[in-house]
Amino acid sequence: MKIKASEDSVQKSILVDALRGISILLVMLFHFDMYYHLRTCLMAKSLGLSHIVTLITRNGYFGVTMFFVISGFLITSTSIRRYGCLRTINPLNFYWLRFARMTRCLALLLAILVALHCSSNPYFTLDTKDYSVFAAIFHILVFRFNALLVHFAWNINQWNILWSLSIEETFYICFPLLWIVIRDVRFIAGLCVVIFLAGPFARSHASPMGQIYGYFSCFDQIALGCLTAICFPLTRHWFKSSPFAILVPLGIALLLIGSDCALPPFLHFLRDGVPLLASFGRKSYEIYLFHLVLIQLMWIISADLKFNLKVCSPLWLLVFLCAAYAVAHLIFTFWSEPMNRSIRNMLKRFTTPQKAAGGELAARGIASKGDSILPPTPTRRLSVSLRPQDLSPR
């Protein structure tokens, strides 16, 4: 029984990572098309696929929407696993783990962006007519860079990508504090519903830039992921046992819940692509931060070589996907994970042993990679899910 539970957890981890892989591929296609206009290449026209290519590439923003939902789901479910239940969440421990997760690649990217800006290459020079490089870095570090975009509009793409970090981390600054103030999971779930319903209202009353980059224009997506993780224990058994659960087409939140479902026989062919997508998903943070720098470098190279883009764009796309994954893998292996272990080991040394089961799991759980859902340690009997008593107020 324990082996079966472990296999289910691993399968769920792979499927969630595959969803992240789909998300990052949508974002990559969107940004690649900004430079190379895949819909106009000869292959797309000759095969009559221009409209389909346009549909896929020009809706890449929804990859970010998927990221927000998945992020909320992962943070909430990982916190349940780490602390036993969300009422016992340790804010300092939570913030330190977020610091370890976020800053390792962000620091490297900012160093590269500043160096490229100082090189005076016009393709990498930040437009400073509205704000300085120092102001941009300051707003990035205090999670206000999205506000600069709302007020001043876009700058160069390699910097613009950092707007989403401001949205996520602002939400997660509030996340553990809410659980300290509101200790009833039902009220938290209700608050997530309110935030989710407020999203369309915020977008309808925001400026065109605010509709995309505003805080409450995006918080609803993260709140939906959090609500999905909170409701997951109440629905997982039905989704496992019902033969009709796979037919429920209610968006990415239900895909996350339905990740425990066994695929029906006629869909087994989909499993072949899952490991590849999951591999992209596990390195999605590194790919997301660095892929625009790579696109810009490839654009300079293709311009110097005078590529016929109508012919070479599909091949160049394949080169881009392989190169982006290779760069992300190198950063993940030789920078992200070593730094991650170092920062988390610092927490382990300075964290006093806790008698609470959730605290003990937090001390053991700091070695987990990123925010992926991993199977619980076999020697622990702590439940990954919310317990029935967690649903009653205290």
PLY file of the C-alpha trace (Angstrom):
ply
format ascii 1.0
element vertex 394
property float x
property float y
property float z
element edge 393
property int vertex1
property int vertex2
end_header
0.00 0.00 0.00
2.85 2.39 0.83
4.55 1.59 -2.47
1.33 2.30 -4.34
0.93 5.64 -2.55
4.51 6.54 -3.40
3.95 5.66 -7.07
0.79 7.81 -7.14
2.72 10.75 -5.68
5.49 10.39 -8.23
2.94 10.18 -11.05
1.23 13.29 -9.76
4.59 15.10 -9.58
5.39 14.18 -13.18
1.98 15.31 -14.43
2.18 18.64 -12.62
5.68 19.16 -13.99
4.30 18.32 -17.45
1.74 21.09 -17.03
4.58 23.43 -16.15
6.37 22.20 -19.26
3.37 23.08 -21.41
3.25 26.51 -19.76
6.89 27.35 -20.43
6.66 26.11 -24.02
3.70 28.43 -24.64
5.70 31.35 -23.26
8.76 30.42 -25.33
6.72 30.14 -28.53
5.08 33.49 -27.82
8.41 35.28 -27.39
10.08 33.47 -30.30
7.22 34.50 -32.58
7.70 38.13 -31.57
11.06 38.00 -33.36
10.57 35.44 -36.12
6.83 35.50 -37.02
6.40 31.76 -37.41
3.01 32.16 -39.06
4.67 33.77 -42.10
7.28 31.04 -42.69
7.02 28.91 -45.83
6.34 25.70 -43.89
3.30 27.15 -42.11
1.91 28.64 -45.33
2.51 25.57 -47.49
0.81 23.30 -44.96
-2.05 25.73 -44.40
-1.18 26.06 -40.72
-0.79 29.84 -40.47
-4.00 30.31 -38.46
-3.17 27.43 -36.11
0.38 28.72 -35.58
-1.01 32.17 -34.86
-3.53 30.73 -32.40
-0.78 28.93 -30.48
1.96 31.54 -30.56
-0.05 34.69 -29.97
-1.82 33.27 -26.92
1.39 32.49 -25.08
0.41 34.87 -22.31
-1.92 32.17 -21.03
1.22 30.15 -20.29
1.90 32.72 -17.56
-1.69 32.33 -16.38
-1.11 28.59 -16.07
2.12 29.27 -14.18
0.29 31.40 -11.63
-2.37 28.74 -11.01
0.22 25.95 -10.75
2.40 28.08 -8.48
-0.47 28.68 -6.06
-1.26 24.97 -6.05
2.35 23.94 -5.45
3.07 26.47 -2.72
-0.08 25.53 -0.80
0.27 21.75 -1.18
3.99 21.87 -0.39
3.28 23.93 2.73
0.67 21.38 3.84
3.25 18.62 3.43
6.05 20.57 5.08
4.20 21.94 8.11
1.61 19.23 8.62
-1.25 21.73 8.23
-1.41 25.34 7.14
-2.29 26.66 10.61
1.18 25.66 11.83
3.05 27.37 9.01
6.28 29.06 10.14
6.54 32.47 8.40
10.31 32.85 8.83
10.90 29.34 7.57
8.52 29.97 4.66
10.20 33.24 3.67
13.67 31.72 3.89
12.66 28.87 1.59
11.12 31.33 -0.87
14.36 33.33 -0.70
16.35 30.19 -1.51
14.04 29.37 -4.38
13.89 32.81 -5.98
17.17 34.64 -5.48
19.70 32.13 -6.79
18.75 32.55 -10.47
17.49 36.12 -10.10
20.89 37.31 -8.85
22.63 35.62 -11.77
20.19 37.08 -14.30
20.50 40.61 -12.90
24.30 40.38 -13.04
24.09 39.30 -16.70
21.55 42.00 -17.60
23.61 44.76 -15.97
26.77 43.52 -17.69
25.00 43.45 -21.06
23.58 46.93 -20.44
27.06 48.26 -19.68
28.38 46.71 -22.90
26.45 49.42 -24.79
25.01 46.88 -27.19
21.74 48.50 -28.36
19.94 45.15 -28.26
20.62 44.84 -24.53
20.64 48.46 -23.37
17.84 49.36 -20.97
15.99 52.50 -22.02
16.66 54.89 -19.14
14.60 57.88 -20.25
11.93 57.05 -17.66
13.96 55.30 -14.94
17.54 54.30 -14.28
19.06 50.86 -14.11
19.34 51.30 -10.34
15.61 52.13 -10.14
14.76 49.05 -12.22
16.84 46.77 -9.96
15.36 48.36 -6.83
11.80 47.81 -8.05
12.63 44.23 -9.00
14.01 43.50 -5.54
11.02 45.04 -3.73
8.54 43.34 -6.08
7.32 46.52 -7.73
8.70 46.07 -11.23
5.24 45.33 -12.61
4.19 48.79 -11.38
6.93 50.36 -13.55
5.54 48.56 -16.58
2.00 49.71 -15.77
3.16 53.32 -15.42
5.84 53.59 -18.14
4.93 50.71 -20.50
7.41 48.15 -21.81
11.16 48.43 -21.83
13.43 45.80 -23.42
12.21 42.24 -23.30
15.04 40.76 -21.24
14.02 42.97 -18.31
10.28 42.86 -18.91
10.17 39.15 -18.06
10.68 39.95 -14.38
7.24 41.48 -13.91
5.69 38.14 -12.96
8.07 37.67 -10.01
6.70 40.87 -8.48
3.17 39.46 -8.69
4.05 36.07 -7.23
6.29 37.19 -4.39
3.92 39.94 -3.25
1.21 37.31 -2.97
3.50 34.99 -1.03
4.56 37.70 1.38
0.93 37.79 2.50
0.39 34.01 2.32
1.78 32.88 5.73
0.57 36.02 7.49
-3.01 35.26 6.52
-2.74 31.82 8.07
-1.56 33.40 11.34
-4.45 35.90 11.42
-7.14 33.64 9.91
-6.65 30.18 11.35
-9.76 28.60 9.89
-9.16 26.91 6.54
-12.75 27.53 5.52
-12.33 31.29 5.85
-9.08 31.12 3.88
-10.85 29.17 1.14
-13.60 31.80 1.15
-10.98 34.55 0.86
-9.46 32.76 -2.13
-12.90 32.71 -3.73
-13.29 36.46 -3.11
-9.85 37.18 -4.64
-10.70 34.97 -7.60
-13.99 36.79 -8.21
-12.27 40.19 -7.80
-9.87 39.45 -10.68
-12.27 40.17 -13.59
-13.51 43.30 -11.79
-9.91 44.55 -11.34
-9.08 43.92 -14.98
-12.22 45.65 -16.24
-11.38 48.83 -14.28
-7.63 48.90 -14.95
-5.63 50.61 -17.66
-4.61 48.46 -20.66
-1.22 47.78 -19.06
-2.82 47.28 -15.65
-5.08 44.59 -17.08
-1.98 42.49 -17.74
0.53 43.54 -15.09
-1.62 44.76 -12.18
-1.48 42.91 -8.87
-5.17 42.10 -8.56
-5.35 41.42 -12.28
-3.21 38.34 -11.57
-3.83 37.47 -7.92
-7.03 35.63 -8.85
-5.01 33.04 -10.78
-2.70 32.31 -7.84
-5.69 32.24 -5.48
-7.35 29.66 -7.73
-4.27 27.44 -7.39
-4.31 27.84 -3.60
-8.01 27.01 -3.47
-7.40 23.94 -5.64
-4.77 22.65 -3.20
-7.03 23.30 -0.20
-9.93 21.44 -1.83
-7.72 18.67 -3.19
-8.18 16.27 -0.21
-11.96 16.64 -0.48
-12.05 15.66 -4.15
-9.08 13.36 -4.81
-10.90 10.14 -3.85
-13.80 10.89 -6.18
-11.42 11.69 -9.04
-9.52 8.48 -8.44
-12.59 6.25 -8.44
-14.85 7.91 -11.00
-14.46 6.74 -14.63
-15.93 10.07 -15.78
-13.48 12.36 -13.98
-11.20 12.53 -17.02
-14.06 14.19 -18.95
-14.33 17.22 -16.68
-13.01 20.15 -18.77
-12.94 22.91 -16.15
-9.51 24.36 -16.78
-6.07 24.10 -15.25
-7.31 23.94 -11.65
-9.26 20.75 -12.32
-6.35 19.39 -14.34
-4.29 19.69 -11.18
-6.93 17.90 -9.13
-7.36 15.33 -11.88
-3.64 14.57 -11.97
-4.43 11.53 -9.82
-6.70 10.08 -12.51
-5.61 7.08 -14.51
-5.75 7.79 -18.24
-8.31 5.72 -20.14
-6.80 3.18 -22.57
-7.42 5.24 -25.71
-5.35 8.12 -24.24
-2.33 6.07 -23.17
-0.33 7.46 -26.08
-0.23 10.81 -24.24
2.06 9.33 -21.59
4.96 9.12 -24.06
5.38 12.89 -24.18
4.88 13.47 -20.46
8.50 12.80 -19.33
9.87 15.30 -21.87
7.34 17.95 -20.84
8.03 17.22 -17.17
11.74 17.73 -17.77
11.00 21.17 -19.23
8.67 21.84 -16.30
11.25 21.03 -13.64
13.59 23.61 -15.16
10.85 26.07 -16.09
12.08 28.79 -13.69
15.57 28.78 -15.21
14.17 28.65 -18.75
11.73 31.46 -18.02
14.36 33.85 -16.68
17.05 33.28 -19.29
15.28 32.39 -22.55
14.80 36.00 -23.68
18.51 36.72 -23.40
19.10 33.66 -25.56
16.48 34.74 -28.13
18.13 38.14 -28.42
21.56 36.57 -28.93
20.13 34.25 -31.59
18.45 37.22 -33.28
21.81 39.00 -33.54
23.43 35.85 -34.95
20.66 35.27 -37.51
20.88 38.92 -38.60
24.66 38.71 -39.02
24.35 35.49 -41.02
21.51 36.99 -43.09
19.20 34.03 -42.59
16.16 33.73 -44.81
13.69 33.72 -41.93
10.78 32.49 -44.05
12.75 29.29 -44.64
14.87 28.98 -41.49
12.41 29.94 -38.73
11.17 26.38 -37.93
14.73 25.01 -37.79
15.83 28.02 -35.75
12.94 27.35 -33.36
14.22 23.80 -32.78
17.72 25.17 -32.15
16.25 27.68 -29.70
14.29 25.07 -27.74
17.32 22.78 -27.46
19.66 25.64 -26.54
17.26 27.07 -23.95
16.91 23.68 -22.30
20.70 23.12 -22.35
21.38 26.53 -20.79
18.70 25.95 -18.15
20.11 22.50 -17.38
23.62 23.92 -16.88
22.34 26.71 -14.64
20.15 24.28 -12.71
22.98 21.78 -12.20
25.92 24.06 -11.48
24.30 27.15 -9.97
20.68 26.82 -8.88
20.80 23.54 -6.99
24.22 24.08 -5.31
23.08 27.53 -4.16
19.72 26.12 -3.15
21.35 23.46 -0.98
23.71 25.98 0.59
20.94 28.41 1.53
18.68 25.67 2.84
21.48 24.07 4.82
22.00 27.42 6.53
18.38 27.23 7.63
18.88 23.66 8.81
21.85 24.64 10.98
20.05 27.55 12.61
16.66 25.90 13.02
16.11 24.49 16.50
14.45 21.07 16.70
10.69 21.38 16.98
8.47 18.99 18.81
5.59 19.64 16.43
5.36 17.13 13.65
5.02 19.88 11.07
8.18 21.58 12.31
10.10 18.32 12.22
9.00 17.73 8.66
10.03 21.26 7.73
13.56 20.56 8.96
13.70 17.37 6.89
11.89 18.88 3.94
14.38 21.64 3.18
16.33 19.35 0.89
13.45 19.00 -1.57
14.05 20.41 -5.03
12.18 23.59 -5.79
8.46 23.47 -5.27
7.76 20.10 -6.88
5.37 17.70 -5.19
7.50 14.82 -3.98
6.40 11.65 -2.25
6.48 11.85 1.55
9.43 10.35 3.34
8.59 6.68 4.00
9.72 6.84 7.63
7.21 9.61 8.35
3.55 8.91 8.95
2.51 12.51 8.54
-0.36 12.96 6.12
0.30 15.04 3.05
-3.34 16.04 2.94
-5.48 18.11 5.21
-6.90 16.09 8.04
-10.63 16.21 8.78
-9.97 18.08 12.02
-8.14 20.77 10.04
-11.46 21.75 8.49
-12.93 22.78 11.84
-12.19 26.18 13.40
-10.05 26.42 16.53
0 1
1 2
2 3
3 4
4 5
5 6
6 7
7 8
8 9
9 10
10 11
11 12
12 13
13 14
14 15
15 16
16 17
17 18
18 19
19 20
20 21
21 22
22 23
23 24
24 25
25 26
26 27
27 28
28 29
29 30
30 31
31 32
32 33
33 34
34 35
35 36
36 37
37 38
38 39
39 40
40 41
41 42
42 43
43 44
44 45
45 46
46 47
47 48
48 49
49 50
50 51
51 52
52 53
53 54
54 55
55 56
56 57
57 58
58 59
59 60
60 61
61 62
62 63
63 64
64 65
65 66
66 67
67 68
68 69
69 70
70 71
71 72
72 73
73 74
74 75
75 76
76 77
77 78
78 79
79 80
80 81
81 82
82 83
83 84
84 85
85 86
86 87
87 88
88 89
89 90
90 91
91 92
92 93
93 94
94 95
95 96
96 97
97 98
98 99
99 100
100 101
101 102
102 103
103 104
104 105
105 106
106 107
107 108
108 109
109 110
110 111
111 112
112 113
113 114
114 115
115 116
116 117
117 118
118 119
119 120
120 121
121 122
122 123
123 124
124 125
125 126
126 127
127 128
128 129
129 130
130 131
131 132
132 133
133 134
134 135
135 136
136 137
137 138
138 139
139 140
140 141
141 142
142 143
143 144
144 145
145 146
146 147
147 148
148 149
149 150
150 151
151 152
152 153
153 154
154 155
155 156
156 157
157 158
158 159
159 160
160 161
161 162
162 163
163 164
164 165
165 166
166 167
167 168
168 169
169 170
170 171
171 172
172 173
173 174
174 175
175 176
176 177
177 178
178 179
179 180
180 181
181 182
182 183
183 184
184 185
185 186
186 187
187 188
188 189
189 190
190 191
191 192
192 193
193 194
194 195
195 196
196 197
197 198
198 199
199 200
200 201
201 202
202 203
203 204
204 205
205 206
206 207
207 208
208 209
209 210
210 211
211 212
212 213
213 214
214 215
215 216
216 217
217 218
218 219
219 220
220 221
221 222
222 223
223 224
224 225
225 226
226 227
227 228
228 229
229 230
230 231
231 232
232 233
233 234
234 235
235 236
236 237
237 238
238 239
239 240
240 241
241 242
242 243
243 244
244 245
245 246
246 247
247 248
248 249
249 250
250 251
251 252
252 253
253 254
254 255
255 256
256 257
257 258
258 259
259 260
260 261
261 262
262 263
263 264
264 265
265 266
266 267
267 268
268 269
269 270
270 271
271 272
272 273
273 274
274 275
275 276
276 277
277 278
278 279
279 280
280 281
281 282
282 283
283 284
284 285
285 286
286 287
287 288
288 289
289 290
290 291
291 292
292 293
293 294
294 295
295 296
296 297
297 298
298 299
299 300
300 301
301 302
302 303
303 304
304 305
305 306
306 307
307 308
308 309
309 310
310 311
311 312
312 313
313 314
314 315
315 316
316 317
317 318
318 319
319 320
320 321
321 322
322 323
323 324
324 325
325 326
326 327
327 328
328 329
329 330
330 331
331 332
332 333
333 334
334 335
335 336
336 337
337 338
338 339
339 340
340 341
341 342
342 343
343 344
344 345
345 346
346 347
347 348
348 349
349 350
350 351
351 352
352 353
353 354
354 355
355 356
356 357
357 358
358 359
359 360
360 361
361 362
362 363
363 364
364 365
365 366
366 367
367 368
368 369
369 370
370 371
371 372
372 373
373 374
374 375
375 376
376 377
377 378
378 379
379 380
380 381
381 382
382 383
383 384
384 385
385 386
386 387
387 388
388 389
389 390
390 391
391 392
392 393
